[in-house]
Amino acid sequence: MAYIDAHGRPTDDPAAAVHGEITEFNGQGKPRRRTRFFLDDNALPWLPVSEPAFLLWVLAALTGVWLVVGVILGLV
């Protein structure tokens, strides 16, 4: 396994890795499969708040819509 942190330095900590490569070996010790990964930490430029805050507002709005529909249909 090869992990690279956000500053481009090699690291042994998987939690600090933002990209790297994981190599799986077969029974004879030969590389069988290589998997490369990266974590993209880009913010949405049109979003004035953080993504978790935005998703929380979306959840609240959908819950509100669900309650309004329930009241209209007489289910709540």
PDB file of N, CA, C and O in Angstrom:
ATOM      1  N   MET A   1       0.839  -1.171   0.000  1.00  0.00           N
ATOM      2  CA  MET A   1       0.000   0.000   0.000  1.00  0.00           C
ATOM      3  C   MET A   1       0.886   1.236   0.000  1.00  0.00           C
ATOM      4  O   MET A   1       1.916   1.291   0.671  1.00  0.00           O
ATOM      5  N   ALA A   2       0.465   2.198  -0.752  1.00  0.00           N
ATOM      6  CA  ALA A   2       1.168   3.477  -0.800  1.00  0.00           C
ATOM      7  C   ALA A   2       0.143   4.578  -0.600  1.00  0.00           C
ATOM      8  O   ALA A   2      -0.765   4.749  -1.413  1.00  0.00           O
ATOM      9  N   TYR A   3       0.291   5.325   0.489  1.00  0.00           N
ATOM     10  CA  TYR A   3      -0.628   6.418   0.798  1.00  0.00           C
ATOM     11  C   TYR A   3       0.102   7.744   0.668  1.00  0.00           C
ATOM     12  O   TYR A   3       1.273   7.858   1.030  1.00  0.00           O
ATOM     13  N   ILE A   4      -0.598   8.747   0.146  1.00  0.00           N
ATOM     14  CA  ILE A   4      -0.055  10.097   0.006  1.00  0.00           C
ATOM     15  C   ILE A   4      -0.997  11.055   0.728  1.00  0.00           C
ATOM     16  O   ILE A   4      -2.212  10.998   0.539  1.00  0.00           O
ATOM     17  N   ASP A   5      -0.426  11.946   1.568  1.00  0.00           N
ATOM     18  CA  ASP A   5      -1.281  12.893   2.296  1.00  0.00           C
ATOM     19  C   ASP A   5      -1.576  14.130   1.449  1.00  0.00           C
ATOM     20  O   ASP A   5      -1.162  14.207   0.293  1.00  0.00           O
ATOM     21  N   ALA A   6      -2.290  15.093   2.026  1.00  0.00           N
ATOM     22  CA  ALA A   6      -2.726  16.288   1.283  1.00  0.00           C
ATOM     23  C   ALA A   6      -1.561  17.171   0.854  1.00  0.00           C
ATOM     24  O   ALA A   6      -1.713  17.987  -0.055  1.00  0.00           O
ATOM     25  N   HIS A   7      -0.400  17.026   1.491  1.00  0.00           N
ATOM     26  CA  HIS A   7       0.762  17.836   1.142  1.00  0.00           C
ATOM     27  C   HIS A   7       1.700  17.123   0.168  1.00  0.00           C
ATOM     28  O   HIS A   7       2.771  17.637  -0.154  1.00  0.00           O
ATOM     29  N   GLY A   8       1.298  15.941  -0.300  1.00  0.00           N
ATOM     30  CA  GLY A   8       2.101  15.212  -1.277  1.00  0.00           C
ATOM     31  C   GLY A   8       3.180  14.337  -0.663  1.00  0.00           C
ATOM     32  O   GLY A   8       4.033  13.814  -1.379  1.00  0.00           O
ATOM     33  N   ARG A   9       3.154  14.173   0.644  1.00  0.00           N
ATOM     34  CA  ARG A   9       4.158  13.355   1.320  1.00  0.00           C
ATOM     35  C   ARG A   9       3.619  11.954   1.562  1.00  0.00           C
ATOM     36  O   ARG A   9       2.430  11.789   1.832  1.00  0.00           O
ATOM     37  N   PRO A  10       4.480  10.940   1.469  1.00  0.00           N
ATOM     38  CA  PRO A  10       4.044   9.572   1.789  1.00  0.00           C
ATOM     39  C   PRO A  10       3.672   9.472   3.269  1.00  0.00           C
ATOM     40  O   PRO A  10       4.301  10.105   4.117  1.00  0.00           O
ATOM     41  N   THR A  11       2.655   8.679   3.569  1.00  0.00           N
ATOM     42  CA  THR A  11       2.202   8.488   4.940  1.00  0.00           C
ATOM     43  C   THR A  11       1.781   7.046   5.149  1.00  0.00           C
ATOM     44  O   THR A  11       1.418   6.355   4.197  1.00  0.00           O
ATOM     45  N   ASP A  12       1.829   6.591   6.392  1.00  0.00           N
ATOM     46  CA  ASP A  12       1.364   5.246   6.734  1.00  0.00           C
ATOM     47  C   ASP A  12      -0.052   5.268   7.289  1.00  0.00           C
ATOM     48  O   ASP A  12      -0.642   4.216   7.534  1.00  0.00           O
ATOM     49  N   ASP A  13      -0.598   6.460   7.488  1.00  0.00           N
ATOM     50  CA  ASP A  13      -1.919   6.613   8.089  1.00  0.00           C
ATOM     51  C   ASP A  13      -2.997   6.647   7.000  1.00  0.00           C
ATOM     52  O   ASP A  13      -3.053   7.605   6.229  1.00  0.00           O
ATOM     53  N   PRO A  14      -3.859   5.616   6.922  1.00  0.00           N
ATOM     54  CA  PRO A  14      -4.912   5.621   5.896  1.00  0.00           C
ATOM     55  C   PRO A  14      -5.907   6.766   6.067  1.00  0.00           C
ATOM     56  O   PRO A  14      -6.491   7.227   5.087  1.00  0.00           O
ATOM     57  N   ALA A  15      -6.106   7.231   7.305  1.00  0.00           N
ATOM     58  CA  ALA A  15      -7.054   8.319   7.536  1.00  0.00           C
ATOM     59  C   ALA A  15      -6.544   9.647   6.991  1.00  0.00           C
ATOM     60  O   ALA A  15      -7.346  10.521   6.662  1.00  0.00           O
ATOM     61  N   ALA A  16      -5.248   9.813   6.888  1.00  0.00           N
ATOM     62  CA  ALA A  16      -4.674  11.062   6.389  1.00  0.00           C
ATOM     63  C   ALA A  16      -4.449  11.028   4.877  1.00  0.00           C
ATOM     64  O   ALA A  16      -4.106  12.048   4.280  1.00  0.00           O
ATOM     65  N   ALA A  17      -4.638   9.870   4.262  1.00  0.00           N
ATOM     66  CA  ALA A  17      -4.363   9.728   2.827  1.00  0.00           C
ATOM     67  C   ALA A  17      -5.436  10.393   1.987  1.00  0.00           C
ATOM     68  O   ALA A  17      -6.627  10.268   2.272  1.00  0.00           O
ATOM     69  N   VAL A  18      -5.008  11.102   0.947  1.00  0.00           N
ATOM     70  CA  VAL A  18      -5.946  11.687  -0.009  1.00  0.00           C
ATOM     71  C   VAL A  18      -5.848  10.995  -1.369  1.00  0.00           C
ATOM     72  O   VAL A  18      -6.761  11.108  -2.187  1.00  0.00           O
ATOM     73  N   HIS A  19      -4.762  10.291  -1.613  1.00  0.00           N
ATOM     74  CA  HIS A  19      -4.680   9.424  -2.778  1.00  0.00           C
ATOM     75  C   HIS A  19      -3.578   8.398  -2.566  1.00  0.00           C
ATOM     76  O   HIS A  19      -2.751   8.536  -1.665  1.00  0.00           O
ATOM     77  N   GLY A  20      -3.574   7.383  -3.391  1.00  0.00           N
ATOM     78  CA  GLY A  20      -2.577   6.339  -3.248  1.00  0.00           C
ATOM     79  C   GLY A  20      -2.911   5.131  -4.088  1.00  0.00           C
ATOM     80  O   GLY A  20      -3.728   5.194  -5.007  1.00  0.00           O
ATOM     81  N   GLU A  21      -2.256   4.014  -3.753  1.00  0.00           N
ATOM     82  CA  GLU A  21      -2.421   2.787  -4.515  1.00  0.00           C
ATOM     83  C   GLU A  21      -2.408   1.604  -3.555  1.00  0.00           C
ATOM     84  O   GLU A  21      -1.571   1.533  -2.655  1.00  0.00           O
ATOM     85  N   ILE A  22      -3.333   0.686  -3.752  1.00  0.00           N
ATOM     86  CA  ILE A  22      -3.391  -0.534  -2.961  1.00  0.00           C
ATOM     87  C   ILE A  22      -3.118  -1.691  -3.907  1.00  0.00           C
ATOM     88  O   ILE A  22      -3.787  -1.828  -4.932  1.00  0.00           O
ATOM     89  N   THR A  23      -2.136  -2.526  -3.570  1.00  0.00           N
ATOM     90  CA  THR A  23      -1.769  -3.663  -4.404  1.00  0.00           C
ATOM     91  C   THR A  23      -2.170  -4.946  -3.700  1.00  0.00           C
ATOM     92  O   THR A  23      -1.807  -5.159  -2.543  1.00  0.00           O
ATOM     93  N   GLU A  24      -2.912  -5.798  -4.383  1.00  0.00           N
ATOM     94  CA  GLU A  24      -3.288  -7.106  -3.856  1.00  0.00           C
ATOM     95  C   GLU A  24      -2.382  -8.153  -4.488  1.00  0.00           C
ATOM     96  O   GLU A  24      -2.092  -8.101  -5.684  1.00  0.00           O
ATOM     97  N   PHE A  25      -1.939  -9.103  -3.672  1.00  0.00           N
ATOM     98  CA  PHE A  25      -1.027 -10.137  -4.137  1.00  0.00           C
ATOM     99  C   PHE A  25      -1.718 -11.491  -4.137  1.00  0.00           C
ATOM    100  O   PHE A  25      -2.622 -11.734  -3.337  1.00  0.00           O
ATOM    101  N   ASN A  26      -1.284 -12.382  -5.048  1.00  0.00           N
ATOM    102  CA  ASN A  26      -1.841 -13.733  -5.091  1.00  0.00           C
ATOM    103  C   ASN A  26      -1.066 -14.622  -4.114  1.00  0.00           C
ATOM    104  O   ASN A  26      -0.232 -14.124  -3.357  1.00  0.00           O
ATOM    105  N   GLY A  27      -1.330 -15.919  -4.124  1.00  0.00           N
ATOM    106  CA  GLY A  27      -0.688 -16.856  -3.205  1.00  0.00           C
ATOM    107  C   GLY A  27       0.804 -16.984  -3.395  1.00  0.00           C
ATOM    108  O   GLY A  27       1.508 -17.360  -2.458  1.00  0.00           O
ATOM    109  N   GLN A  28       1.313 -16.682  -4.581  1.00  0.00           N
ATOM    110  CA  GLN A  28       2.747 -16.777  -4.843  1.00  0.00           C
ATOM    111  C   GLN A  28       3.478 -15.464  -4.557  1.00  0.00           C
ATOM    112  O   GLN A  28       4.688 -15.374  -4.763  1.00  0.00           O
ATOM    113  N   GLY A  29       2.766 -14.466  -4.092  1.00  0.00           N
ATOM    114  CA  GLY A  29       3.400 -13.190  -3.769  1.00  0.00           C
ATOM    115  C   GLY A  29       3.549 -12.252  -4.958  1.00  0.00           C
ATOM    116  O   GLY A  29       4.230 -11.231  -4.858  1.00  0.00           O
ATOM    117  N   LYS A  30       2.922 -12.584  -6.079  1.00  0.00           N
ATOM    118  CA  LYS A  30       2.989 -11.718  -7.257  1.00  0.00           C
ATOM    119  C   LYS A  30       1.803 -10.761  -7.238  1.00  0.00           C
ATOM    120  O   LYS A  30       0.714 -11.128  -6.798  1.00  0.00           O
ATOM    121  N   PRO A  31       2.010  -9.540  -7.711  1.00  0.00           N
ATOM    122  CA  PRO A  31       0.887  -8.581  -7.746  1.00  0.00           C
ATOM    123  C   PRO A  31      -0.244  -9.104  -8.615  1.00  0.00           C
ATOM    124  O   PRO A  31      -0.031  -9.484  -9.766  1.00  0.00           O
ATOM    125  N   ARG A  32      -1.445  -9.120  -8.057  1.00  0.00           N
ATOM    126  CA  ARG A  32      -2.615  -9.610  -8.783  1.00  0.00           C
ATOM    127  C   ARG A  32      -3.462  -8.455  -9.293  1.00  0.00           C
ATOM    128  O   ARG A  32      -3.938  -8.482 -10.428  1.00  0.00           O
ATOM    129  N   ARG A  33      -3.652  -7.432  -8.447  1.00  0.00           N
ATOM    130  CA  ARG A  33      -4.493  -6.307  -8.840  1.00  0.00           C
ATOM    131  C   ARG A  33      -3.996  -5.051  -8.140  1.00  0.00           C
ATOM    132  O   ARG A  33      -3.603  -5.088  -6.974  1.00  0.00           O
ATOM    133  N   ARG A  34      -4.020  -3.953  -8.859  1.00  0.00           N
ATOM    134  CA  ARG A  34      -3.684  -2.649  -8.291  1.00  0.00           C
ATOM    135  C   ARG A  34      -4.902  -1.758  -8.358  1.00  0.00           C
ATOM    136  O   ARG A  34      -5.556  -1.655  -9.395  1.00  0.00           O
ATOM    137  N   THR A  35      -5.202  -1.115  -7.246  1.00  0.00           N
ATOM    138  CA  THR A  35      -6.343  -0.215  -7.171  1.00  0.00           C
ATOM    139  C   THR A  35      -5.838   1.159  -6.762  1.00  0.00           C
ATOM    140  O   THR A  35      -5.245   1.317  -5.694  1.00  0.00           O
ATOM    141  N   ARG A  36      -6.069   2.143  -7.602  1.00  0.00           N
ATOM    142  CA  ARG A  36      -5.686   3.514  -7.278  1.00  0.00           C
ATOM    143  C   ARG A  36      -6.904   4.254  -6.773  1.00  0.00           C
ATOM    144  O   ARG A  36      -8.018   4.020  -7.240  1.00  0.00           O
ATOM    145  N   PHE A  37      -6.695   5.155  -5.810  1.00  0.00           N
ATOM    146  CA  PHE A  37      -7.803   5.909  -5.260  1.00  0.00           C
ATOM    147  C   PHE A  37      -7.392   7.353  -5.033  1.00  0.00           C
ATOM    148  O   PHE A  37      -6.206   7.657  -4.901  1.00  0.00           O
ATOM    149  N   PHE A  38      -8.375   8.239  -4.989  1.00  0.00           N
ATOM    150  CA  PHE A  38      -8.146   9.634  -4.640  1.00  0.00           C
ATOM    151  C   PHE A  38      -9.414  10.197  -4.028  1.00  0.00           C
ATOM    152  O   PHE A  38     -10.520   9.764  -4.352  1.00  0.00           O
ATOM    153  N   LEU A  39      -9.244  11.156  -3.149  1.00  0.00           N
ATOM    154  CA  LEU A  39     -10.365  11.845  -2.522  1.00  0.00           C
ATOM    155  C   LEU A  39     -10.342  13.277  -2.996  1.00  0.00           C
ATOM    156  O   LEU A  39      -9.342  13.978  -2.835  1.00  0.00           O
ATOM    157  N   ASP A  40     -11.432  13.711  -3.574  1.00  0.00           N
ATOM    158  CA  ASP A  40     -11.531  15.065  -4.097  1.00  0.00           C
ATOM    159  C   ASP A  40     -12.217  15.943  -3.062  1.00  0.00           C
ATOM    160  O   ASP A  40     -13.319  15.631  -2.610  1.00  0.00           O
ATOM    161  N   ASP A  41     -11.573  17.036  -2.687  1.00  0.00           N
ATOM    162  CA  ASP A  41     -12.122  17.912  -1.647  1.00  0.00           C
ATOM    163  C   ASP A  41     -12.399  19.289  -2.238  1.00  0.00           C
ATOM    164  O   ASP A  41     -11.891  20.296  -1.746  1.00  0.00           O
ATOM    165  N   ASN A  42     -13.204  19.327  -3.290  1.00  0.00           N
ATOM    166  CA  ASN A  42     -13.566  20.601  -3.904  1.00  0.00           C
ATOM    167  C   ASN A  42     -14.932  21.043  -3.416  1.00  0.00           C
ATOM    168  O   ASN A  42     -15.863  20.245  -3.314  1.00  0.00           O
ATOM    169  N   ALA A  43     -15.032  22.310  -3.120  1.00  0.00           N
ATOM    170  CA  ALA A  43     -16.321  22.865  -2.706  1.00  0.00           C
ATOM    171  C   ALA A  43     -17.094  23.307  -3.946  1.00  0.00           C
ATOM    172  O   ALA A  43     -16.505  23.635  -4.976  1.00  0.00           O
ATOM    173  N   LEU A  44     -18.403  23.311  -3.830  1.00  0.00           N
ATOM    174  CA  LEU A  44     -19.225  23.797  -4.932  1.00  0.00           C
ATOM    175  C   LEU A  44     -19.178  25.323  -4.931  1.00  0.00           C
ATOM    176  O   LEU A  44     -19.526  25.936  -3.922  1.00  0.00           O
ATOM    177  N   PRO A  45     -18.762  25.952  -6.024  1.00  0.00           N
ATOM    178  CA  PRO A  45     -18.567  27.408  -6.010  1.00  0.00           C
ATOM    179  C   PRO A  45     -19.857  28.205  -5.854  1.00  0.00           C
ATOM    180  O   PRO A  45     -19.814  29.335  -5.368  1.00  0.00           O
ATOM    181  N   TRP A  46     -20.990  27.658  -6.246  1.00  0.00           N
ATOM    182  CA  TRP A  46     -22.250  28.388  -6.175  1.00  0.00           C
ATOM    183  C   TRP A  46     -22.944  28.213  -4.833  1.00  0.00           C
ATOM    184  O   TRP A  46     -23.973  28.842  -4.586  1.00  0.00           O
ATOM    185  N   LEU A  47     -22.394  27.366  -3.960  1.00  0.00           N
ATOM    186  CA  LEU A  47     -23.034  27.081  -2.686  1.00  0.00           C
ATOM    187  C   LEU A  47     -22.470  28.001  -1.599  1.00  0.00           C
ATOM    188  O   LEU A  47     -21.280  27.921  -1.293  1.00  0.00           O
ATOM    189  N   PRO A  48     -23.304  28.883  -1.004  1.00  0.00           N
ATOM    190  CA  PRO A  48     -22.777  29.842  -0.030  1.00  0.00           C
ATOM    191  C   PRO A  48     -22.493  29.238   1.345  1.00  0.00           C
ATOM    192  O   PRO A  48     -21.847  29.887   2.167  1.00  0.00           O
ATOM    193  N   VAL A  49     -22.955  28.013   1.621  1.00  0.00           N
ATOM    194  CA  VAL A  49     -22.712  27.355   2.906  1.00  0.00           C
ATOM    195  C   VAL A  49     -21.968  26.047   2.658  1.00  0.00           C
ATOM    196  O   VAL A  49     -21.781  25.636   1.513  1.00  0.00           O
ATOM    197  N   SER A  50     -21.551  25.404   3.731  1.00  0.00           N
ATOM    198  CA  SER A  50     -20.853  24.130   3.574  1.00  0.00           C
ATOM    199  C   SER A  50     -21.819  23.059   3.057  1.00  0.00           C
ATOM    200  O   SER A  50     -23.036  23.187   3.196  1.00  0.00           O
ATOM    201  N   GLU A  51     -21.273  22.029   2.475  1.00  0.00           N
ATOM    202  CA  GLU A  51     -22.109  20.968   1.917  1.00  0.00           C
ATOM    203  C   GLU A  51     -22.945  20.255   2.985  1.00  0.00           C
ATOM    204  O   GLU A  51     -24.123  19.998   2.738  1.00  0.00           O
ATOM    205  N   PRO A  52     -22.388  19.921   4.170  1.00  0.00           N
ATOM    206  CA  PRO A  52     -23.241  19.295   5.183  1.00  0.00           C
ATOM    207  C   PRO A  52     -24.401  20.194   5.628  1.00  0.00           C
ATOM    208  O   PRO A  52     -25.509  19.708   5.855  1.00  0.00           O
ATOM    209  N   ALA A  53     -24.150  21.498   5.751  1.00  0.00           N
ATOM    210  CA  ALA A  53     -25.234  22.417   6.129  1.00  0.00           C
ATOM    211  C   ALA A  53     -26.301  22.464   5.041  1.00  0.00           C
ATOM    212  O   ALA A  53     -27.494  22.493   5.342  1.00  0.00           O
ATOM    213  N   PHE A  54     -25.882  22.471   3.796  1.00  0.00           N
ATOM    214  CA  PHE A  54     -26.820  22.466   2.681  1.00  0.00           C
ATOM    215  C   PHE A  54     -27.680  21.204   2.694  1.00  0.00           C
ATOM    216  O   PHE A  54     -28.896  21.273   2.517  1.00  0.00           O
ATOM    217  N   LEU A  55     -27.046  20.056   2.903  1.00  0.00           N
ATOM    218  CA  LEU A  55     -27.788  18.800   2.917  1.00  0.00           C
ATOM    219  C   LEU A  55     -28.747  18.731   4.105  1.00  0.00           C
ATOM    220  O   LEU A  55     -29.817  18.131   4.002  1.00  0.00           O
ATOM    221  N   LEU A  56     -28.379  19.331   5.215  1.00  0.00           N
ATOM    222  CA  LEU A  56     -29.282  19.378   6.356  1.00  0.00           C
ATOM    223  C   LEU A  56     -30.514  20.218   6.039  1.00  0.00           C
ATOM    224  O   LEU A  56     -31.627  19.846   6.412  1.00  0.00           O
ATOM    225  N   TRP A  57     -30.330  21.347   5.356  1.00  0.00           N
ATOM    226  CA  TRP A  57     -31.467  22.179   4.930  1.00  0.00           C
ATOM    227  C   TRP A  57     -32.346  21.445   3.930  1.00  0.00           C
ATOM    228  O   TRP A  57     -33.570  21.561   3.978  1.00  0.00           O
ATOM    229  N   VAL A  58     -31.736  20.693   3.030  1.00  0.00           N
ATOM    230  CA  VAL A  58     -32.521  19.907   2.065  1.00  0.00           C
ATOM    231  C   VAL A  58     -33.351  18.863   2.803  1.00  0.00           C
ATOM    232  O   VAL A  58     -34.521  18.658   2.480  1.00  0.00           O
ATOM    233  N   LEU A  59     -32.752  18.205   3.789  1.00  0.00           N
ATOM    234  CA  LEU A  59     -33.491  17.225   4.572  1.00  0.00           C
ATOM    235  C   LEU A  59     -34.661  17.881   5.309  1.00  0.00           C
ATOM    236  O   LEU A  59     -35.760  17.329   5.345  1.00  0.00           O
ATOM    237  N   ALA A  60     -34.426  19.048   5.890  1.00  0.00           N
ATOM    238  CA  ALA A  60     -35.500  19.759   6.594  1.00  0.00           C
ATOM    239  C   ALA A  60     -36.617  20.157   5.629  1.00  0.00           C
ATOM    240  O   ALA A  60     -37.796  20.049   5.967  1.00  0.00           O
ATOM    241  N   ALA A  61     -36.254  20.612   4.436  1.00  0.00           N
ATOM    242  CA  ALA A  61     -37.257  21.009   3.446  1.00  0.00           C
ATOM    243  C   ALA A  61     -38.085  19.809   2.991  1.00  0.00           C
ATOM    244  O   ALA A  61     -39.306  19.905   2.870  1.00  0.00           O
ATOM    245  N   LEU A  62     -37.430  18.690   2.744  1.00  0.00           N
ATOM    246  CA  LEU A  62     -38.164  17.490   2.322  1.00  0.00           C
ATOM    247  C   LEU A  62     -39.079  16.983   3.430  1.00  0.00           C
ATOM    248  O   LEU A  62     -40.185  16.518   3.153  1.00  0.00           O
ATOM    249  N   THR A  63     -38.635  17.067   4.668  1.00  0.00           N
ATOM    250  CA  THR A  63     -39.484  16.680   5.789  1.00  0.00           C
ATOM    251  C   THR A  63     -40.696  17.607   5.874  1.00  0.00           C
ATOM    252  O   THR A  63     -41.811  17.150   6.125  1.00  0.00           O
ATOM    253  N   GLY A  64     -40.483  18.898   5.666  1.00  0.00           N
ATOM    254  CA  GLY A  64     -41.592  19.851   5.657  1.00  0.00           C
ATOM    255  C   GLY A  64     -42.591  19.563   4.558  1.00  0.00           C
ATOM    256  O   GLY A  64     -43.800  19.606   4.785  1.00  0.00           O
ATOM    257  N   VAL A  65     -42.096  19.270   3.370  1.00  0.00           N
ATOM    258  CA  VAL A  65     -42.984  18.927   2.250  1.00  0.00           C
ATOM    259  C   VAL A  65     -43.770  17.663   2.572  1.00  0.00           C
ATOM    260  O   VAL A  65     -44.964  17.585   2.283  1.00  0.00           O
ATOM    261  N   TRP A  66     -43.113  16.679   3.163  1.00  0.00           N
ATOM    262  CA  TRP A  66     -43.771  15.430   3.533  1.00  0.00           C
ATOM    263  C   TRP A  66     -44.894  15.691   4.541  1.00  0.00           C
ATOM    264  O   TRP A  66     -45.977  15.116   4.436  1.00  0.00           O
ATOM    265  N   LEU A  67     -44.624  16.564   5.520  1.00  0.00           N
ATOM    266  CA  LEU A  67     -45.667  16.884   6.502  1.00  0.00           C
ATOM    267  C   LEU A  67     -46.825  17.647   5.872  1.00  0.00           C
ATOM    268  O   LEU A  67     -47.982  17.379   6.198  1.00  0.00           O
ATOM    269  N   VAL A  68     -46.545  18.588   4.982  1.00  0.00           N
ATOM    270  CA  VAL A  68     -47.609  19.342   4.311  1.00  0.00           C
ATOM    271  C   VAL A  68     -48.491  18.410   3.482  1.00  0.00           C
ATOM    272  O   VAL A  68     -49.716  18.525   3.514  1.00  0.00           O
ATOM    273  N   VAL A  69     -47.883  17.502   2.751  1.00  0.00           N
ATOM    274  CA  VAL A  69     -48.653  16.544   1.954  1.00  0.00           C
ATOM    275  C   VAL A  69     -49.486  15.667   2.884  1.00  0.00           C
ATOM    276  O   VAL A  69     -50.637  15.360   2.573  1.00  0.00           O
ATOM    277  N   GLY A  70     -48.927  15.265   4.010  1.00  0.00           N
ATOM    278  CA  GLY A  70     -49.693  14.470   4.971  1.00  0.00           C
ATOM    279  C   GLY A  70     -50.878  15.211   5.534  1.00  0.00           C
ATOM    280  O   GLY A  70     -51.943  14.621   5.720  1.00  0.00           O
ATOM    281  N   VAL A  71     -50.721  16.502   5.814  1.00  0.00           N
ATOM    282  CA  VAL A  71     -51.821  17.319   6.334  1.00  0.00           C
ATOM    283  C   VAL A  71     -52.885  17.492   5.259  1.00  0.00           C
ATOM    284  O   VAL A  71     -54.077  17.386   5.550  1.00  0.00           O
ATOM    285  N   ILE A  72     -52.477  17.755   4.035  1.00  0.00           N
ATOM    286  CA  ILE A  72     -53.440  17.938   2.940  1.00  0.00           C
ATOM    287  C   ILE A  72     -54.250  16.670   2.710  1.00  0.00           C
ATOM    288  O   ILE A  72     -55.458  16.733   2.481  1.00  0.00           O
ATOM    289  N   LEU A  73     -53.595  15.533   2.768  1.00  0.00           N
ATOM    290  CA  LEU A  73     -54.293  14.258   2.537  1.00  0.00           C
ATOM    291  C   LEU A  73     -54.984  13.740   3.786  1.00  0.00           C
ATOM    292  O   LEU A  73     -55.655  12.709   3.734  1.00  0.00           O
ATOM    293  N   GLY A  74     -54.834  14.431   4.902  1.00  0.00           N
ATOM    294  CA  GLY A  74     -55.489  14.026   6.142  1.00  0.00           C
ATOM    295  C   GLY A  74     -54.838  12.838   6.820  1.00  0.00           C
ATOM    296  O   GLY A  74     -55.484  12.144   7.605  1.00  0.00           O
ATOM    297  N   LEU A  75     -53.585  12.595   6.533  1.00  0.00           N
ATOM    298  CA  LEU A  75     -52.877  11.461   7.105  1.00  0.00           C
ATOM    299  C   LEU A  75     -52.143  11.818   8.395  1.00  0.00           C
ATOM    300  O   LEU A  75     -51.751  10.934   9.156  1.00  0.00           O
ATOM    301  N   VAL A  76     -51.963  13.084   8.631  1.00  0.00           N
ATOM    302  CA  VAL A  76     -51.221  13.514   9.835  1.00  0.00           C
ATOM    303  C   VAL A  76     -52.145  14.252  10.756  1.00  0.00           C
ATOM    304  O   VAL A  76     -51.725  14.698  11.824  1.00  0.00           O
TER     305      VAL A  76
END
